[in-house]
């Protein structure tokens, strides 16, 4: 369990950059902003932040709830947790970064007034519904869960362009794999259905479009937002990576056919029943 320091031992006011969402983060910040539109925050709450990464928005949450509250931020990546702890320094003693897997939470993790996860739902695979229901068991009666993720429909113009090129070149096996990758991404309907099956009340699932700007050529192929989370899906469809690179170079030379690139920021929100006798998860 996290130690509970006395208020007199708390450090001085943390710097503003630690309290606010980072202005120069083009991906996590917009999703965190959409999360905060739906999250009901009050001083003194207990919050579980899953797949917290480098601490967006865990630091902001800790700032908002104050020293009477508690934030437990978990992730499976020790490297990201180390960066978050380094940034934290002596501030927000009521915020703890801990290595845990959201799909295998220990029984003694406790229950929380709010459970959040920015860009986390994509990591609930392969069985997102089961992982979600396990997480819902950690919501206190009357508590709220809010998760964000890029939903089905994100970058559709790009996938349609890739699909046309694969079809034209007769890449049948690669095209089938790409279709599987895309269809695996959760939709608004999936999120709403999984929340309903988990016994959640006052369900709200909303999408907010976000345009991602890019140039052509290597600016597209090595775009920090596109390569790691999305373009790699195309490369993984090919057994011959030289062929994959040649194929993607041709796509990168034709960005006018699929820009603007629009991501769908999806926010899924729901409340646990007030009565502890009602089942959830």
N, C-alpha and C positions, 0 to 999 in steps of 0.2 A: 504494500500500500504506500501511497505517497505520504511523506511526512507533512505534518501541519505546523508550519512555523507560526510564532506569535506575530501579531501585526506590528509590534515594535521592531521586529527584526527585518521587515521588508525593506528592500533597497529604495533609493529615491526614485522619483518619477522616471520611467523609461523614456528613451528618445522617441520622438514622433515617428521616425521611420519604422520602428518596431511595432508601433500601435496601428499603423495604417496599412492598407493593402498596397503592395509595391506598385508604383506608377509605371515602371518600365517592363512589367511582366505581361506580354501580349496574349497569354493563354490562360494561366491560372487566375489572374485578376478578373477578367470578364466573367468567368464561371463563378468565382467567389462572389462577385457583385450580384449575380443572379440568385445565388444561394441566400445571401443576406436579405434579398427582397422578400423571401418567404419564411425566414427563420425568426421566430418570436424570441427575442433576447431580453433578459431582465437581470439585474444584479443578483448575485448569489446562486445562480443556477449551477448544476453539475452537467458537464458536457463531455461526451465521447466523440472525438474527431478521428475517423477511420481513414487509413491510407493518407496520412497527413503530409507526406513528402517533406519539403523543406520548411513547413510551418505556415502555409497559406491555406486557410485563414486562421490557424490556431492562435497566433499571437494576437490578432485582432479580436478574437473571441475572448481570450483571457483579459484583454484590456476592457472589453465591454461589460463582462460580468463582475469584475472587481475581485478584491482579495477575499470576499466572503464566499466566493464560488470555487469551482474546481474544474480544470480541463485535463483530461487524459487524451493525449494525441498518440496514435499508434500507427506503425508502418512495419513492413517486413524488411525494408532496406536500412541496414545499419549505417551506411554511408550518408543517406539523406537525414537520418536521425542525428548523426554527429554534426552535420551542417546546421541543423535546427538548434541543437543544444549550444553550439558555438555562438550562433546569433543571439540566443536567449541570454547568455551570460548570467548575471545575478538577478535579472528581472523576472517578474511574474513567478514567484515560488509556488503558486497554486496551479501552474502549468507543468505537466510532466510529459516528456517524450519517452515512449516505451516501445520496445520491439515486440510486436504481436502480429499474428495473422488473423485478419478479420473473419476468415472462413473457419478458424479453429480457436475461437476465444476461450480462455480458461473459465471454468465454472465460477471462480471467485472474482471475476472482473467487476461485478456489481451491476447496478442499474442507474440510469442517468435521466435527468430531466429533458435533455436534448441529445440527439445523436446526429452528427453531421458527417459529410464526406464530400469534399470538392474533387470532382473528376475521379471519384473512387469506384463508381458502380461498374466501370469497364473491367475492373480487376476482380470482380466477383465471379468470373467465369471459372469452370465451365457450367456450373449449375447456379445461375444467379438467383433464382427463386428460393432455393434452399438456403443459400448464404444470406439472403435478405431476411428470411424468416428467423434464422438463428440470431441475427442482429436485432431484430424486433423484440426478442425476449429480454434485451438489455434496456429497453425503454421503460421508464417508470410509468405507472398508471397516470394518464392525463398528460404524458410527455409527448414530444414531437420528434419526428425523424425527417431530415431534409438531406437529399443527395443530389449531386449534379453529375451529368455525363454528356458526351457528344452522342446524340441519338441517331437512329437510322434516318438517313436523308442528308447527313453531314457529307459535304463535298460530292454530292450526287453528280454534278456536271463533270467532275474529274473521272468518276467511275464509269460514267456513260461513254466518255471519250476513250478510256482504256478498253472498255468492252468492245467498242466499234473497231478499234485497232486489232484486238485479239481475233475478232471474228473475221476481219479482212485478211489476216495472215494465217488463218486456219489453226490458231492455237487453241484447240478444243479442250485439252486437259487443263491448261492454264486458266482458261476462261471459267471452267467449272469450279476450280479452286477459288478463284476470285469471287464468284457468286456466293460460295459458301462463307467466305470471310465477311462479305458485306451483309448477308442475311443473318449472321450471328450477332450483329450489333442490335442492342435492344431498341425498341420503338416506344413511343408514347403509350401505345395500347398495351405493350408488354408491361411497362412500369405500373400502369394503372391496375392491370389485372393481378399482378403480383402483390401489390399493396392490398387489394381487396381480399385476396386469398389469405393474407396474413392477419386479417381481422382489424385492419386500420380504419379509422374514421376520418371524416373531413379531408378526403383525399383531393389533392390538387397536383396535376402534372402539366407543366407549361413549357413551351419552347420559346427561346429568344434567339433570333438569327445573329450571327457574328461573321463579318467578312474578314477573311485572311488574305492579306496582300502578298504578292510574290512577283518576282521577275522570271524570265525564262532561263533555260540552260541550267547551269549549276546552282543558280540562285533558287530555282525550284527544287532540283533534285536533292539539295542539301539544306533546304529550309528547316530551321530548328523545330518548327511545329509539325511539319509535314513528314519529314523523313522517319523519325523515330516511331511515331504512333500510327502512321497511315501508309506512306509509300512503301514501307517494308513489307506490307501485306502483298503488294504486287510482286516484289522481288521473290518472296517466298513461294509464289505460284510456279516459279521456274526451277527446274533442276540444274539447268545450265545458266550460271550467273553472268557469263559473258553475253549470252543472248538476252538475258534480263536487262543488262546495262544498255545494250544497243537499243532494245525496245523502249526503255524509259528515256533514253536520249531523244528519240523521235517524238515522244510525248512532250518532253520539256521544250522542244523547238516549236511547239504549236500551242502555247498557253492561251493564245487569243481564242481558241475554240472551247475553252472551259472556264475562263475567268468571267465574272468574279467567282471566287471560291467561297462558298457559304457554309459555315458550320452551324449546327443546331445545338444551342446550349439548352439542355433539358434539365428542368428542376422537378424532382418528385418529392412531394411532401405529404405527410399524414400524421394523425394523432392517435396515440394509444387510448383505449377506453379508460374512463376515469375509475371504473370499478375493477379492482384487482381480480374479481371473480370471473371476469370475461377473459376468454383465451385470446392470445395474440401470438403470432409467429407459428 
